[in-house]
Every structure is written in C-alpha cells, then in structure tokens.
Amino acid sequence: MQNHAPSTFCRLPLALTCLALALAAGQTTAQSQVGKVHLTPVADTASFAWKQLASEEKGDVRSLRLPDAKSLAYYHDQPTDVLWLKIELFQPLHSDWFGFNVAVDIDQDPSNGMPWWGSNQGFRFDKLVTGYLQNAGPYYQGQIGVADPEGLGRGILNNLAANNIHVALNDTRDVLMVGIPRKDLGTSKVFDLICTVGSTFLPNDDLPNSGSVQISLASETASPSNPR
C-alpha cells in the first residue's frame, strides 16, 4: 500500500479523514459491509455503444504511482437498467488492488450536497458510488456500494446499497468498467457526475478535474427491462 503525505488527508472532511485512516490500517467500521465482487466478463460489454464524456492529459494526479485516468464514457444498458461507465487509464491497474468513486449530483443543485474532497473540490454530490477492492483470488473483496452524505458522515461507504456494483476489466487492465443499477441513483433521468480512480482508500485522479459531466437518459426510448 502506498504511503501518502499528511497534507493529502488535511483536505478531507473530518469524518472521512477518520475513515481513510481506518482503511489504511486495514480496519472497517462496524456498520460498513465488506463484500465479494466477481468480475463481469468483459465480453458482456462488447456490444455497448459507448458515448464519450470527457478526456484529459497524463500526469494530473496526486501520485504518479497510482492510477491515472485518460477518458470517461458511458452506456445505459436498458434491458438490465444498469448505467455503465468506462474509465480508460494511462497504465494498467495494480493486480492486487484498485479503487474508484463516482460522485453524483442527482438534483443538479450545486448549493446542496457534500463537497468532493479530491482535486475537483468545487463539485458537490448527493450520492457516492465506491469500490475499494483487493484481489482475493477468484474474486475481489472490499467495500463497494452507494452512500449518501449522512452515511459518509458516519464513515459508512454503502449505507444505501451494498455489493450492488458491477465491475469489469479488460485483459490489459487499463480499462475499468463500472455498472451501477439505476434504481440506486434514484428516479432522475438527468444528473451530473465526476469519477475518480486511486488506491483502496484515497482518490488519485478526478475526471474531470473541474466542473462535471452530464448524463441525460430523458430522450431514450423505452425497451423491455430485466433489472439486476
């Protein structure tokens, strides 16, 4: 596990500083659920028609030893009602661990929600998707799910939904795909978000670095659904 300077922690809200320190020590809060994640076969995503959201230059990270995002795209799989995000990376993810977050502004109101504690500190979110995962052989293990500011304030990363996120990796481990059941994001069809990649407890690179990207599902035509 990487060592981080104390200055990294001082930007975090107090409750999340405590959470980060606990995770760094290999601890979890009693309320947080630790689950197993079996990777979704990358072949299951081969037919997805990805829509590009953002891209950025190499090296705009906190640590060059941690993941560095290149681009972000999305695809809504209507039959399963899962929103997939594809994060392309400049280098492969570590074989033993990786982490990601998706911070979502559900109501598109920048005056409320919790401020993000990565580099994109002007963004405020209503729900946070988290995956802090370690390789356990046939599966990955760690904290994964969806939380709101109330849960995060108590150091819980998955108080709204746990072990519900789909994860896929390509063979070279430089493309990370994250599938979020849309029911866990609420009923809104338009929302703003940012993504981050990093270690198993700290964000290293936000995409985008400022502002946010918007996903609109309002114009989609209905199709038969089979929610996961």
N, C-alpha and C positions, 0 to 999 in steps of 0.2 A: 504494500500500500504506500502511496506517495506521501511525503511529508509536505505540509503547507505552512507558509509563514503565518504568524498570528494575525497579520494585517488582513488576511483573507477572511478570518472569522469576524473581525470587528464590523464588517458591513452587514452582517446578518442580524435580523431581529433577535432579541434575547432568547426567546423560546426555541428558535431554530438553531441558534448557536449551541444551546444545550443538546439539541437533537443531533447536530453534526458531531459534537464531541463524543456523545454516547455511541454513535455509529462507528466513529473512528476507533473506539475502544472495543468494538465488537459487541456492543450492547444494543438492545431494543427496548422500547417502552412496553409495559405490560399490556397496554391496550392495542398496540400495533400488531397486525397479523403478518407473520412471515410465511410465505407460500412457495410452491414449486411452479416453475414455468417450463413447459415443454415447448420448444421452438416450433412455430408453424413452418411446415416445409416451404421453402422459397418458391417451389413450383406452383403453390397455391396462389401466388401473387403474379404469375407470369402474364395473365390476361388483363391485368389492371391498366387502364388508360390514365397514367399519372398526369396531374396538372401542376405545373411549376408554380411555386410560391415565392421563392427567394433564393439568392446565392450570395456568396461572399468570398473574399480573398483569404489565402492561407496565412496563418500566424497571428490572428487577432484573438488570442487565448490568454488565459491566466498562466498556464503551464504548457510548455512545448512537449512535455512527456505525457500529456493527457489528450483525449480525443479532440479533433479539430473539424468542425462541420464545414462542408463545401456547399451543399444545396438542400432545399426543402421542397417537397412536392406532396400532393395528397390525392386520395381516391376514395370515394364513398361507394362501398360495396352494398348496393341496395338490397339484394336478396337476404343478406345477413344483418343489414343495418349497422355495419361496422365502418367507422371512419379510419382509414389507414393513412399514416404519414410515412414518407420515405425520406430518410436523412442520409445523404451521401457524405462520406468522410474523406479527408485527405490521406489518412493512413488507416490500416486495419485496427479494429478494436482489440484490446487485450484479450488473450484467450481465456483468462481466468476470471475476469470481472469487467463490468462496464455499468454506466449509469445514464439515465436520461430523465428529463422532465418535459412536460407540456403544460404551460400555464395558459389558461383560457379565460378570456373576458366574455362571459356569457351575455351580459346585458349591454355591452358596448358603452358603458358609462365609466369614463376614466376617473371620475371623482370618488368612486367607491371601490371596494375590494382591497386585497392585500398587495402591497408593493413587492415586486420581484426583487430578490437580493443578489442576482447575478450582475453582469455588466450592464444589462438593459434595465436600469433601476427606475426608469420613468414609467414602466409598464405595471399596471395593477390588474390583478386577476381574481376571479370568483371561484375557480376550481383548478386544482393542480393534479395532473397525472404524473405518477412517479414510478420508475423502475430502477431499483438499486440491486443489481444481480451479481451473483458469484457462481462460477461453474461448479456443479456438483456431479459431473459425470454425464448421466443420461438426461439431465435436466439442469436448469438454473434455479437457484434458490435465493430468496431475499424479500425485500419489501416492495410490493407492487400493488397499485390501485389508484383510487381517486380520493382526494381530500378537499375540504373547504377551509377557509381561514380559521374557523372555530376549531376544527380538528388540528390544524397545523399549530395553532397557538398552544395546544396541549401536547405537541410533539408527536402527533399521530399522522402518518402519511396516507392512510387508507380508511378513514372513518366513514366515508360514503360508500365505497365499494372496494373489495379486496380480491386479489387474484383473478381479476376480470380482464386484464390487458393481454392482447395477443402480441407476440414478438417473433420476428423473422430476421434472419441474417443470410446474406449471400455467401458463397463459398469462400471468397477472399476477405470476408468480414469488414469490408469497407462500405457496405450499405446496410443500414439498420432500418427496419420497417416496424412500426408500432401501430397496432389495431385497437381502437377504442370503441366499445359499444356505445352507440349514440345515445341510448337511454340514460347512460351515466353522465352525459353532458347536459341533460335537460331537454326541453322541447324547442328551444330556439333553433332556427334554421340558418341564422347568420351570427357569426361570432368571430372575435379576434383572438389571435394566439401568438405565442412565441415558443420555440423549442430550445432545449439545451442538452448538450452531451458532456459527460465528465466521468468522474470516478464514482465509487459506490456510495458517496455521501456529499459530494460537492460539485456544483456546476463549473464547467471549464470554458465553454464557448456557447454563447447565445446566438440564435438565428431567428430574426435579425438582431443586430446589435442595438438598434434603436427603433422606436415605433413598434409595429406589429404587422402581421399578415392577416388578411380576412378570408374566411371561407364562407361561401354562400351556397346553401343547398335548396334555396327557395324556388329556383327555376327547374328543379329536377322533375321529371315525370314519374308518376307512381309505377312501381313494379312489385311483383309478388315478393313477400318478405318471409325470411326464416331467421328471426333474430337469434343471435348467440348470447 
